[in-house]
Amino acid sequence: MRHFRHGHLPEGFRQLLIDVHADAYADQMDDPFNQRFDWFVEHWSSAEGFTCVVAYDGDQPAGFAYGAPATPGREWWRDAKYEPKAGRTSTYSVSELMVRPKWRKQGISERLHEALLKERTEDLAVLLVEVDHPKVQALYESWGYVKVGERQPFADSPLFAVMVKDLPG
């Protein structure tokens, strides 16, 4: 596992993420939403507080997870009318978590997720998962997330379940 953060990204880092995504979603790359992944990589990796963990098998990237602190007042859970415990509202948005097909079903996604959140000081982690992927939603629930609502952030994006997890910080 290698950790990366805003302001300290090596040459070729963004392209590495784009290439892993292209492999992970090879059967869905005709979807215009998936074709815009390079925009999301640029947006998120430019965010203050961006962090990323990449899992490697030798010199091959097996998968990654990344995110950044949410802008106060614009957290994804706000539209769901979710009420955090005792005003604990600082939120880390887990934007992406993906593992390339060759490395799936080996526990890499859970290790990536744990490594990404290990040193976070926010009160909450939030992520979005497509509502028509109940197995993925169940996986996140097994990691302590709770579905608090649904949202469609872009006109061409899928409908997502909004999932929140309390962090120990």
C-alpha positions in Angstrom: 0.0 0.0 0.0 1.3 3.4 -0.9 -0.2 6.6 0.4 -0.6 9.8 -1.6 -1.9 13.3 -0.7 -2.7 16.6 -2.3 0.4 18.6 -3.2 2.6 15.6 -3.2 1.4 13.6 -6.2 4.1 12.0 -8.5 4.3 12.4 -12.2 1.8 10.0 -13.9 -0.3 9.6 -10.7 -3.6 10.8 -12.3 -3.1 8.6 -15.4 -2.5 5.6 -13.1 -5.9 6.1 -11.5 -7.5 6.5 -15.0 -5.9 3.3 -16.2 -7.0 1.3 -13.1 -10.6 2.7 -13.6 -10.5 1.7 -17.3 -9.6 -1.9 -16.4 -12.0 -2.1 -13.4 -14.9 -0.8 -15.6 -13.8 -2.2 -18.9 -17.3 -3.6 -19.6 -19.0 -0.3 -18.8 -16.8 2.2 -20.6 -19.5 2.9 -23.2 -21.4 4.7 -20.4 -20.8 8.5 -20.8 -20.7 8.9 -17.0 -17.7 6.4 -16.8 -16.1 8.2 -19.7 -15.8 11.3 -17.6 -13.7 9.7 -14.9 -10.7 11.8 -15.9 -12.6 14.9 -14.8 -13.4 13.3 -11.4 -9.7 12.4 -10.9 -8.7 16.0 -11.7 -11.4 17.4 -9.4 -10.7 15.2 -6.4 -6.9 15.1 -6.6 -6.9 18.9 -6.8 -9.0 19.2 -3.6 -7.3 20.4 -0.4 -7.0 17.4 1.9 -7.2 14.8 -0.9 -5.7 11.5 0.1 -5.3 8.2 -1.8 -4.1 4.7 -1.1 -3.0 2.5 -3.9 -2.5 -1.2 -3.5 0.3 -2.7 -5.5 1.2 -6.3 -6.5 4.8 -5.9 -7.3 4.9 -2.9 -9.7 1.3 -3.4 -10.8 -1.5 -1.3 -9.2 -4.2 -3.6 -8.0 -6.7 -0.9 -6.9 -7.1 2.3 -5.1 -9.3 4.3 -2.7 -9.4 8.1 -2.5 -11.4 11.0 -1.1 -11.2 14.3 0.6 -12.8 16.3 3.5 -16.3 17.4 2.6 -17.1 21.1 2.4 -19.0 22.0 5.5 -22.7 22.4 4.7 -22.3 20.4 1.4 -21.9 16.9 2.8 -23.6 14.2 0.8 -25.7 13.2 3.8 -27.3 16.7 4.2 -30.1 16.1 1.6 -31.0 12.8 3.4 -32.0 14.7 6.5 -29.5 12.6 8.4 -28.8 13.9 11.9 -25.3 13.1 13.1 -24.8 12.2 16.8 -24.1 15.2 19.1 -23.3 17.6 16.2 -20.5 15.4 14.9 -20.6 16.8 11.4 -17.0 16.9 10.0 -17.0 14.5 7.2 -14.6 12.7 4.9 -16.0 11.8 1.5 -14.8 8.5 0.2 -15.1 9.2 -3.5 -13.7 6.1 -5.1 -12.8 2.6 -4.1 -12.0 0.1 -6.9 -10.0 -3.1 -7.4 -9.0 -4.4 -10.8 -10.6 -7.7 -11.8 -7.5 -9.8 -11.5 -7.2 -8.9 -7.8 -10.8 -9.0 -6.7 -12.1 -11.3 -3.9 -8.9 -11.1 -2.0 -9.8 -8.6 0.7 -8.0 -5.8 -1.0 -11.0 -3.4 -1.1 -11.4 -3.7 2.7 -7.7 -3.1 3.3 -7.7 -0.1 1.0 -10.7 1.3 2.8 -9.1 0.8 6.2 -5.9 2.4 5.1 -7.6 5.4 3.6 -9.6 6.1 6.8 -7.0 5.0 9.4 -5.7 8.4 10.3 -8.7 10.5 9.5 -9.7 13.0 12.2 -13.2 13.7 10.8 -16.3 12.5 12.7 -17.9 10.7 9.8 -17.1 9.0 6.5 -19.6 9.1 3.7 -19.8 7.3 0.4 -22.2 6.7 -2.5 -23.0 3.3 -3.9 -25.3 2.6 -6.8 -28.7 1.5 -5.6 -28.8 -1.3 -8.1 -25.7 -2.9 -6.5 -27.1 -4.4 -3.3 -24.1 -6.7 -2.7 -21.7 -3.7 -2.7 -24.1 -1.9 -0.3 -24.1 -5.0 2.0 -20.3 -5.0 1.9 -20.2 -1.4 3.1 -22.8 -2.2 5.8 -20.5 -5.0 7.0 -17.8 -2.3 7.4 -20.1 -0.2 9.6 -21.9 2.1 7.1 -25.6 2.8 7.3 -27.8 3.9 4.3 -29.3 7.3 5.2 -30.9 8.2 1.8 -30.4 8.4 -1.9 -29.2 11.0 -4.3 -28.3 11.5 -8.0 -25.5 14.1 -8.1 -25.5 14.5 -11.9 -28.2 14.2 -14.5 -26.3 11.4 -16.2 -25.2 9.6 -13.0 -26.8 6.6 -11.5 -29.0 6.9 -8.4 -26.8 6.3 -5.4 -27.4 5.2 -1.8 -25.9 7.6 0.6 -24.0 5.7 3.3 -22.5 7.1 6.5 -20.1 5.6 9.1 -19.1 7.1 12.4 -15.3 7.4 12.7 -13.5 7.1 16.0 -11.7 10.5 15.7 
